Amino acid sequence: MRIGVPREIKVHEYRVGLVPAGVRELVAAGHEVLVETSAGNGIGVDDAQYRAAGASIAPRAADLFARADMVVKVKEPQAVECQMLRKDQVLFTYLHLAADPAQAQGLMKSGATAIAYETVTAPNGSLPLLTPMSEVAGRMSIQVGAASLQKANGGFGILLGGVPGVPPAKVIILGGGVSGTHAAEMAVGLRADVTVVDRSVERLRELSSIFGSSIRTAYSTTETIELLVKDADLVIGAVLVAGAAAPRLLTRATIATMKPGAVLVDISIDQGGCFETSRPTTHAEPTFVVDGVIHYCVANMPGAVPRTSTLALTNATLRYVRALADLGWQGACKRDPGLAAGLNVHAGQITHEVVAKALGLKAYPVAA
C-alpha cells in the first residue's frame, strides 16, 4: 500500500502523522510511504531523516493526495484537503465530526473511507488513540490555566500553589477520565486545592484511592457543580462521550456567578465544548472573555507541544496503520472490531451511530 503523510495545515498545528521510525517499519513490511516536504519540521525532523527511513518526499500536498492509497494525518482534514480526497482512498486521523457538520459533509462528498482515531476502541472499552492526546491535554490544561490566571494575562492574579501563609488556588476538574486524572496529577503537583467531579461513584473511589487526601471528590449534579465553580479560580472541562457532542455542564448564568479573572479551560472543545459560552480558539489567539471569565478553548491543545504529542500519538497509532496497510481497511476492520468502531464515513454516508445522531443524520453501518 502507498501511505501518504501530509504536512498539517491547521493554524499552529506542528504534529505529523508518522515519525521516521514508523516509516521504517512500514517500508520494511513492503509498503511505500510518501511524506510531504517539511511535514516533520515542527517536531525537529527534516526530509533527509524521512528519506533515510525509506520514505519518498512529495513536493506538494496535491501530489501526495493524488498518489496515496491511505492518508495518515493528525488533525481533521481542512476544507481544501477534503476536496483532494477521493472515493477509493482511506483517511486515518482525528475527525471529531459530531461538532463539525461542514467537515462531515466534505468527507461524505469526497466518497473517501474515513476512520477516526477518537472512536477506535480497545477490548476493555477504552479509547487507545484518544488516550495519549487526552493525557497531554490534561497536563497542559493546568499549565495554560496557571498562565491565564496571571494578572498580565487578564487573570485573577493568583498562584496555583500559593505560598506559606497564603492559600492556594481552587481548581475544579469536571470529569475524572484520562484528561481529568492527568489534570489532577499536575494540579496536585503544584499544590493547588483540587476537587474532581464525576458522575461515576466507582471512578470517584478510584481517584480517592490514587490521590488520597491530596484531592477532594464530588458526585456530579447540577447543584454541586454550580456551588463549586462559584468559588473556583480555575475550572477544567474534561468530559467526553465517545463520538458524541460534549454535554454542556456550565450555563452562561452559572459562569456569570464566577469571580472576575477566573479561568475556564475547555478540553472538550473538539467535541463542541462543555461550557455554554465556549467557542473554538487557536494557539494564535487562545483566549477570550465572557462575563469577566477567561476562556481557553484551543481545539488542538497538544499541538503546542508537538514533539511530545507526535511521539505519544504515533506510539499508539502505528500498529493500526500497519494493520490497515497489510490487510486493507475491510480486512483490518473485520479482524479487529475495535478498529471497525473507528469507521465514521464510507461511500458518502455516516457509518457511526453516535456520530450520525449528533449530526442529525441517519447512520449506514458497514457490515463486517
RODO-2510 file (C-alpha; in nm, 4 decimals, decimal comma):
residues 368
     n   res          X          Y          Z
     1     m     0,0000     0,0000     0,0000
     2     r     0,1109     0,3567    -0,0647
     3     i     0,0722     0,5617     0,2544
     4     g     0,0720     0,9421     0,2426
     5     v     0,1680     1,1709     0,5312
     6     p     0,0830     1,5354     0,4534
     7     r     0,2030     1,8440     0,6342
     8     e    -0,0624     1,9631     0,8783
     9     i    -0,2160     2,2958     0,7798
    10     k    -0,4426     2,3818     1,0718
    11     v    -0,3354     2,7022     1,2477
    12     h    -0,0293     2,6388     1,4681
    13     e    -0,0507     2,2623     1,4201
    14     y     0,3012     2,1188     1,4147
    15     r     0,2402     1,7491     1,4739
    16     v     0,2838     1,4903     1,1993
    17     g     0,1091     1,1607     1,1276
    18     l     0,4178     0,9366     1,1237
    19     v     0,7717     0,9676     1,2578
    20     p     1,0725     0,8152     1,0743
    21     a     1,0705     0,5074     1,2996
    22     g     0,7160     0,4331     1,1849
    23     v     0,8103     0,4886     0,8233
    24     r     1,0937     0,2402     0,8615
    25     e     0,8574    -0,0255     1,0000
    26     l     0,6087     0,0198     0,7163
    27     v     0,8733     0,0171     0,4450
    28     a     1,0267    -0,2983     0,5910
    29     a     0,6822    -0,4580     0,5667
    30     g     0,6739    -0,3864     0,1948
    31     h     0,4729    -0,0666     0,1869
    32     e     0,5562     0,2670     0,0253
    33     v     0,5452     0,5885     0,2272
    34     l     0,5140     0,9393     0,0838
    35     v     0,5826     1,2324     0,3147
    36     e     0,5082     1,5891     0,2125
    37     t     0,8145     1,8092     0,2234
    38     s     0,8635     1,9865     0,5584
    39     a     0,5905     1,7758     0,7241
    40     g     0,8187     1,6936     1,0173
    41     n     0,9806     2,0325     1,0653
    42     g     0,7562     2,1176     1,3590
    43     i     0,8933     1,8261     1,5605
    44     g     1,2536     1,8748     1,4548
    45     v     1,2567     1,6057     1,1826
    46     d     1,3703     1,7044     0,8342
    47     d     1,3131     1,5484     0,4928
    48     a     1,6560     1,3822     0,4999
    49     q     1,5583     1,1813     0,8085
    50     y     1,2425     1,0604     0,6386
    51     r     1,4400     0,9645     0,3292
    52     a     1,6874     0,7731     0,5442
    53     a     1,3923     0,5784     0,6888
    54     g     1,2808     0,4855     0,3371
    55     a     1,0173     0,7466     0,2562
    56     s     0,9785     0,9375    -0,0681
    57     i     0,9243     1,3136    -0,0388
    58     a     0,6256     1,4709    -0,2142
    59     p     0,6783     1,8365    -0,3094
    60     r     0,3122     1,9347    -0,2672
    61     a     0,0054     1,8113    -0,0795
    62     a    -0,1832     1,7722    -0,4068
    63     d     0,0806     1,5285    -0,5339
    64     l     0,0626     1,3264    -0,2148
    65     f    -0,3178     1,3083    -0,2035
    66     a    -0,3287     1,2122    -0,5712
    67     r    -0,0908     0,9179    -0,5227
    68     a    -0,1686     0,7830    -0,1747
    69     d    -0,3964     0,4853    -0,1101
    70     m    -0,4214     0,5849     0,2551
    71     v    -0,3645     0,9274     0,4096
    72     v    -0,2435     0,9326     0,7714
    73     k    -0,2839     1,2665     0,9493
    74     v    -0,3229     1,4127     1,2951
    75     k    -0,5958     1,6757     1,2764
    76     e    -0,9218     1,6694     1,0881
    77     p    -0,8915     1,7463     0,7166
    78     q    -0,9372     2,1120     0,6355
    79     a    -1,1750     2,2065     0,3532
    80     v    -0,9010     2,2138     0,0905
    81     e    -0,7864     1,8675     0,1997
    82     c    -1,1383     1,7239     0,1829
    83     q    -1,1504     1,8404    -0,1774
    84     m    -0,8361     1,6359    -0,2546
    85     l    -0,9714     1,3101    -0,1098
    86     r    -1,1287     1,0523    -0,3408
    87     k    -1,3635     0,7551    -0,3151
    88     d    -1,1000     0,4803    -0,3337
    89     q    -0,8915     0,6351    -0,0542
    90     v    -0,8682     0,5744     0,3210
    91     l    -0,8235     0,8630     0,5653
    92     f    -0,6941     0,7795     0,9140
    93     t    -0,6865     1,0717     1,1562
    94     y    -0,8787     1,2566     1,4268
    95     l    -1,2147     1,3727     1,2900
    96     h    -1,4423     1,4889     1,5777
    97     l    -1,7342     1,5054     1,3350
    98     a    -2,0068     1,5489     1,5965
    99     a    -1,9136     1,9156     1,6352
   100     d    -1,8226     1,9763     1,2710
   101     p    -2,1084     1,9234     1,0218
   102     a    -1,9218     2,1105     0,7473
   103     q    -1,6328     1,8653     0,7647
   104     a    -1,8781     1,5743     0,7704
   105     q    -2,0384     1,6999     0,4509
   106     g    -1,6969     1,7453     0,2895
   107     l    -1,5941     1,3886     0,3739
   108     m    -1,9250     1,2484     0,2558
   109     k    -1,8924     1,4369    -0,0716
   110     s    -1,5382     1,3046    -0,1231
   111     g    -1,6528     0,9430    -0,1102
   112     a    -1,3441     0,8507     0,0920
   113     t    -1,3424     0,5981     0,3754
   114     a    -1,2640     0,7899     0,6949
   115     i    -1,1551     0,6163     1,0144
   116     a    -1,1423     0,8370     1,3247
   117     y    -0,8783     0,7910     1,5911
   118     e    -1,1177     0,9088     1,8609
   119     t    -1,3757     0,6306     1,8159
   120     v    -1,1367     0,3353     1,7796
   121     t    -1,1883     0,1187     2,0883
   122     a    -0,9822    -0,1342     2,2813
   123     p    -1,1214    -0,4668     2,4104
   124     n    -1,1721    -0,3104     2,7545
   125     g    -1,3811    -0,0282     2,6062
   126     s    -1,1108     0,2386     2,6346
   127     l    -1,0108     0,4701     2,3507
   128     p    -0,6462     0,3839     2,2771
   129     l    -0,5868     0,6504     2,0103
   130     l    -0,7541     0,9289     2,2060
   131     t    -0,5822     0,8418     2,5328
   132     p    -0,2324     0,9772     2,4543
   133     m    -0,3666     1,3165     2,3452
   134     s    -0,6056     1,3224     2,6411
   135     e    -0,3044     1,2695     2,8648
   136     v    -0,1214     1,5604     2,7016
   137     a    -0,4265     1,7884     2,7059
   138     g    -0,4981     1,7088     3,0704
   139     r    -0,1463     1,8001     3,1769
   140     m    -0,1398     2,1061     2,9541
   141     s    -0,4715     2,2324     3,0912
   142     i    -0,3109     2,3094     3,4249
   143     q    -0,0122     2,4809     3,2613
   144     v    -0,2279     2,7055     3,0432
   145     g    -0,4734     2,7617     3,3243
   146     a    -0,1961     2,8735     3,5591
   147     a    -0,0608     3,1110     3,2944
   148     s    -0,4065     3,2517     3,2231
   149     l    -0,4551     3,3253     3,5927
   150     q    -0,1609     3,5653     3,5866
   151     k    -0,2705     3,9276     3,6071
   152     a    -0,0789     4,0301     3,2955
   153     n    -0,2874     3,7757     3,1030
   154     g    -0,6137     3,9081     3,2439
   155     g    -0,6431     3,6582     3,5259
   156     f    -0,7258     3,6953     3,8926
   157     g    -0,3561     3,7138     3,9821
   158     i    -0,3291     3,4003     4,1907
   159     l    -0,0548     3,1387     4,2124
   160     l    -0,1918     2,7848     4,1892
   161     g     0,0051     2,6535     4,4852
   162     g     0,0004     2,9647     4,6991
   163     v     0,2883     3,0135     4,9425
   164     p     0,3205     2,9626     5,3190
   165     g     0,0564     3,1776     5,4831
   166     v    -0,1359     3,2303     5,1561
   167     p    -0,3973     2,9770     5,0395
   168     p    -0,3625     2,8001     4,7052
   169     a    -0,5945     2,8423     4,4083
   170     k    -0,9121     2,6360     4,3937
   171     v    -0,9109     2,4064     4,0921
   172     i    -1,2290     2,2243     3,9915
   173     i    -1,1918     1,9422     3,7388
   174     l    -1,5139     1,8332     3,5698
   175     g    -1,4593     1,4738     3,4637
   176     g    -1,2418     1,2047     3,6168
   177     g    -1,1389     1,0239     3,2986
   178     v    -0,7983     1,0273     3,1346
   179     s    -0,7740     1,4050     3,0850
   180     g    -0,9205     1,4841     3,4238
   181     t    -0,6895     1,2440     3,6027
   182     h    -0,3800     1,3883     3,4373
   183     a    -0,5013     1,7407     3,5115
   184     a    -0,5448     1,6438     3,8758
   185     e    -0,1956     1,4955     3,8872
   186     m    -0,0444     1,8215     3,7622
   187     a    -0,2586     2,0421     3,9854
   188     v    -0,1723     1,8349     4,2918
   189     g     0,1936     1,8570     4,1966
   190     l     0,1662     2,2353     4,2004
   191     r    -0,0040     2,2171     4,5424
   192     a    -0,3378     2,3578     4,4325
   193     d    -0,6637     2,2927     4,6175
   194     v    -0,8151     2,0291     4,3844
   195     t    -1,1664     1,8891     4,3547
   196     v    -1,2574     1,6326     4,0881
   197     v    -1,6214     1,5951     3,9887
   198     d    -1,7557     1,2858     3,8130
   199     r    -2,0894     1,1088     3,7710
   200     s    -1,9395     0,7644     3,8397
   201     v    -1,9138     0,6790     4,2076
   202     e    -1,6825     0,3915     4,1161
   203     r    -1,4466     0,6319     3,9403
   204     l    -1,4532     0,8697     4,2371
   205     r    -1,3494     0,5786     4,4603
   206     e    -1,0620     0,5001     4,2233
   207     l    -0,9465     0,8625     4,2240
   208     s    -0,9663     0,8743     4,6022
   209     s    -0,7501     0,5640     4,6157
   210     i    -0,4979     0,7125     4,3704
   211     f    -0,4656     1,0586     4,5231
   212     g    -0,5720     1,0048     4,8832
   213     s    -0,6190     1,3272     5,0766
   214     s    -0,4442     1,5317     4,8038
   215     i    -0,7785     1,5893     4,6324
   216     r    -1,1462     1,6085     4,7143
   217     t    -1,4058     1,4276     4,5068
   218     a    -1,7660     1,5213     4,4374
   219     y    -2,0538     1,3455     4,2665
   220     s    -2,1708     1,5362     3,9611
   221     t    -2,5060     1,7099     3,9933
   222     t    -2,6076     2,0493     3,8576
   223     e    -2,6298     2,1900     4,2087
   224     t    -2,2879     2,0573     4,3105
   225     i    -2,1218     2,2000     4,0008
   226     e    -2,2874     2,5397     4,0451
   227     l    -2,1730     2,5634     4,4059
   228     l    -1,8167     2,4559     4,3316
   229     v    -1,7468     2,6789     4,0315
   230     k    -1,8842     2,9895     4,2022
   231     d    -1,5784     2,9919     4,4271
   232     a    -1,3296     2,8414     4,1793
   233     d    -1,0195     3,0081     4,0396
   234     l    -0,9660     2,7525     3,7613
   235     v    -1,2201     2,5119     3,6114
   236     i    -1,1112     2,2337     3,3763
   237     g    -1,3771     2,0850     3,1459
   238     a    -1,2676     1,7258     3,0801
   239     v    -1,5807     1,5325     2,9850
   240     l    -1,6215     1,3000     2,6877
   241     v    -1,8925     1,0895     2,5295
   242     a    -1,7174     0,8929     2,2535
   243     g    -1,8226     1,0192     1,9130
   244     a    -2,0915     1,2492     2,0508
   245     a    -2,1077     1,6192     2,1267
   246     a    -1,9849     1,7035     2,4759
   247     p    -2,2557     1,7618     2,7385
   248     r    -2,2949     2,1231     2,8493
   249     l    -2,2082     2,1336     3,2189
   250     l    -2,1931     2,5104     3,2752
   251     t    -2,4572     2,7546     3,1580
   252     r    -2,3794     3,1168     3,0921
   253     a    -2,5849     3,2070     3,4004
   254     t    -2,3602     2,9883     3,6143
   255     i    -2,0441     3,1276     3,4575
   256     a    -2,1675     3,4794     3,5334
   257     t    -2,1568     3,3914     3,9061
   258     m    -1,7833     3,3178     3,8926
   259     k    -1,5284     3,5707     4,0138
   260     p    -1,3856     3,8116     3,7533
   261     g    -1,0478     3,6852     3,6377
   262     a    -1,1298     3,3186     3,6970
   263     v    -1,0343     3,0802     3,4167
   264     l    -1,2165     2,8076     3,2246
   265     v    -1,0142     2,5568     3,0195
   266     d    -1,2367     2,3508     2,7896
   267     i    -1,0525     2,0327     2,6906
   268     s    -1,3818     1,9083     2,5428
   269     i    -1,3885     2,1808     2,2757
   270     d    -1,3008     1,9322     1,9973
   271     q    -1,6404     1,7762     2,0624
   272     g    -1,8234     2,1092     2,0840
   273     g    -1,7237     2,2142     2,4356
   274     c    -1,8782     2,1541     2,7775
   275     f    -1,9418     2,5199     2,8654
   276     e    -2,2297     2,7128     2,7072
   277     t    -2,0020     3,0058     2,6329
   278     s    -1,7240     2,8010     2,4706
   279     r    -1,6178     2,8510     2,1102
   280     p    -1,3087     2,7085     1,9400
   281     t    -0,9920     2,9173     1,9531
   282     t    -0,6417     2,8697     1,8169
   283     h    -0,2912     2,8846     1,9595
   284     a    -0,2584     3,2214     1,7830
   285     e    -0,5484     3,3654     1,9883
   286     p    -0,6153     3,1103     2,2603
   287     t    -0,8422     3,3010     2,4991
   288     f    -1,1457     3,5243     2,5129
   289     v    -1,3500     3,6725     2,7959
   290     v    -1,7198     3,6306     2,8722
   291     d    -1,8720     3,7972     3,1786
   292     g    -1,5246     3,8614     3,3184
   293     v    -1,4226     3,4943     3,2986
   294     i    -1,1275     3,3934     3,0783
   295     h    -1,1993     3,1050     2,8403
   296     y    -0,9180     2,8897     2,6956
   297     c    -1,0751     2,6790     2,4200
   298     v    -0,7953     2,5783     2,1832
   299     a    -0,9190     2,2918     1,9674
   300     n    -0,5769     2,1309     1,9215
   301     m    -0,4120     2,1818     2,2590
   302     p    -0,1485     1,9076     2,2177
   303     g    -0,0271     2,0854     1,9024
   304     a     0,1547     2,3303     2,1302
   305     v     0,3937     2,0533     2,2356
   306     p     0,4198     1,8746     1,9013
   307     r     0,7255     1,6616     1,9631
   308     t     0,5895     1,5041     2,2801
   309     s     0,2436     1,4744     2,1255
   310     t     0,3587     1,3219     1,7981
   311     l     0,5736     1,0604     1,9676
   312     a     0,2934     0,9679     2,2073
   313     l     0,0346     0,9516     1,9285
   314     t     0,2403     0,7525     1,6809
   315     n     0,3340     0,5022     1,9506
   316     a    -0,0382     0,4255     1,9675
   317     t    -0,1380     0,4539     1,6003
   318     l     0,1423     0,2613     1,4288
   319     r     0,0009    -0,0857     1,4818
   320     y    -0,3324     0,0240     1,3360
   321     v    -0,1642     0,1881     1,0381
   322     r     0,0274    -0,1351     0,9825
   323     a    -0,2931    -0,3429     1,0012
   324     l    -0,4730    -0,1158     0,7546
   325     a    -0,1776    -0,1297     0,5171
   326     d    -0,1307    -0,5062     0,5442
   327     l    -0,4958    -0,6104     0,5240
   328     g    -0,6776    -0,3160     0,3671
   329     w    -0,9434    -0,1313     0,5671
   330     q    -1,2059    -0,4020     0,5229
   331     g    -0,9761    -0,6853     0,6274
   332     a    -0,8337    -0,4888     0,9204
   333     c    -1,1790    -0,3903     1,0456
   334     k    -1,3082    -0,7454     1,0113
   335     r    -1,0190    -0,8745     1,2182
   336     d    -1,0434    -0,6016     1,4822
   337     p    -1,3931    -0,4865     1,5902
   338     g    -1,2299    -0,2034     1,7860
   339     l    -1,0788    -0,0621     1,4695
   340     a    -1,4144    -0,1086     1,2953
   341     a    -1,5637     0,1179     1,5627
   342     g    -1,3397     0,3907     1,4229
   343     l    -1,5156     0,3850     1,0857
   344     n    -1,7094     0,7131     1,0616
   345     v    -1,7616     0,7728     0,6886
   346     h    -1,7809     0,5404     0,3893
   347     a    -1,9236     0,5719     0,0373
   348     g    -2,0757     0,9126     0,1052
   349     q    -2,2557     0,8123     0,4258
   350     i    -2,2004     0,8423     0,8006
   351     t    -2,1471     0,4903     0,9346
   352     h    -2,1125     0,5540     1,3096
   353     e    -2,4426     0,5566     1,5011
   354     v    -2,3412     0,8074     1,7692
   355     v    -2,1775     1,0454     1,5215
   356     a    -2,4785     1,0320     1,2904
   357     k    -2,7146     1,1067     1,5787
   358     a    -2,5070     1,4075     1,6835
   359     l    -2,5214     1,5376     1,3248
   360     g    -2,8933     1,4750     1,2895
   361     l    -2,8325     1,2210     1,0126
   362     k    -2,9143     0,8560     0,9528
   363     a    -2,6313     0,6078     1,0087
   364     y    -2,5433     0,3493     0,7456
   365     p    -2,3276     0,0936     0,9292
   366     v    -2,0927    -0,1171     0,7196
   367     a    -2,1216    -0,4918     0,7756
   368     a    -1,8047    -0,6572     0,8992
***
